[in-house]
Amino acid sequence: MIAAVNGPAVAGGMGLATLADFTLAVPEAKFGYNEVRVGFVPAIVASFLLRQVGEKRTRELLLTGRLIKAQEALQLGLVTQIVAAEELMQSAHALAQTLLLNSPHAMHAVKRLLAAHSRRRLDEELEDAIETNAQERSSEDFREGVRAFLERRRADWPSLKAKL
């Protein structure tokens, strides 16, 4: 899978960019896991992000919800290549053409091998992530976060009031 990012890739869009085999981006692209800003948890993508950037960076990205620029995403290993906007789709197509020259069987075997290396642990992590997502979707903070987002206002977190 090749992701060609020509703008913001946040939340679910960032998840797709994280899971892609190759992620190309324009210099102006921005990336972020901003789910915490609307009271949600990017649980499923967390396991994949941990493998790509390590625990410290994963914590920083998921807990702050901040946007990062394409250059930082490249340095972290979340972006494969930065290309000029007018060359983005041409570069993605050229990469696809290069891949088409390879043995489909061998490429499938490589992807299967890489998946097998982390499958046992990943299966357990994804099980936990799915459970966490289900629980968080019913939280008061999630409902308030979504309302605040749709109403374009700052969230008034119920969990913060409960602790006061």
Buried (B, 14 or more C-beta within 10 A) or exposed (E): EBBBBBEBBBBEBBBBBBBBBBBBBBEEBBBBBBBBBBBBBBBBBBBBBBBBBEEEBBEEBBEBBEBBBBEEBBEBEBBBBBBEEEEBEEBBEEBEEEEEEEEEEEEEEEEEEEEEEEEEEBEEBBEBBEEBBEEBEEBEBBBBBBBBBEEEEEBEBBEEEEEE
